Amino acid sequence: MKLTINLLILTGLVIAGTILAPPALAQRQPLVSEKAEIAPDPSYFTVARLQYPGGGDWYWGSSALPNLLNFISENTNIPVNEEEVRVEIRNDRLFDYPFLYATGHGNIHFSDEDLERLRRYLLGGGFLLVNDSYGMDQAVRREVARLFPDRPLVELPFSHPIYHCYFDFPNGLPKIHEHDNKPPQGFAVLDGERVMLFYVYEADIGDGWEDPQVHKDPPQKRDAALKMGANLACYALTR
């Protein structure tokens, strides 16, 4: 499977010291869109925004992923494409991207064919980050239950490596936006010990990645959100 090959190349870079080396500016690659005829370079990390069906605003936060990728480039030695790509589940390029990102406020609804393809992607080594930007919770839990009826969402303990693999988060997810004023929670669907789907609830780290003028979050909150995003990238590339 192409996804497995791409993960092996990126993981090889990580094991060789890519992530653990002192921070340095990585070489930058131009954006390769999902419509490109040439597959993306598997030695460069790319976040693919999932263009999910169901009517929700999957496109929310246009500055978020470029800012996150720029932060990863400047604070780790992971070579990255600094612009997001957008991909639908049925796109032929889906399996070229080891890291998918889904966010928004509204509904998500997958067809049975979509679910089968996404299930194959995740069990083949892919990673999906779902960020509830507010109002997605009911749809996310419903669709995850359809995706993996035998693998429930579980809350990860604060000791989990996802909170400590690069930057240290002893109290779990940082709280970026108030929402319903509940504590932030990180839920996961596991394949053995590997997190293949991570669900960010009541934290909204995606909004914390956006340009400062969008939400006017304090610098320390934006910094925490970006650091947590870097952790997720590091985790996905080393597991």
Number of C-alpha atoms within 10 A of each C-alpha: 10 15 20 15 15 22 25 17 15 21 20 15 19 18 12 11 13 19 22 15 12 10 15 13 15 19 12 14 16 10 15 18 17 20 13 10 9 10 13 21 15 18 18 19 25 27 24 25 22 22 19 20 16 14 11 19 18 21 14 15 18 13 17 19 25 19 19 26 26 18 19 28 23 15 17 21 21 30 23 23 25 23 23 22 21 21 21 16 20 12 11 11 22 23 24 23 25 28 27 22 22 22 28 22 18 19 19 22 16 17 12 11 11 17 18 14 16 20 15 13 23 22 12 17 24 26 25 26 23 23 25 23 25 18 14 19 19 11 17 19 14 12 17 18 14 15 19 15 10 8 14 15 19 13 13 18 15 16 12 12 15 25 23 17 19 19 15 14 20 13 11 19 23 23 21 22 19 13 16 8 10 11 13 21 18 21 19 21 22 18 13 7 8 15 21 23 23 23 24 22 23 25 26 25 28 28 28 31 31 23 17 14 7 12 13 12 18 11 11 11 18 23 16 20 25 26 24 27 23 23 22 22 25 23 19 23 25 17 14
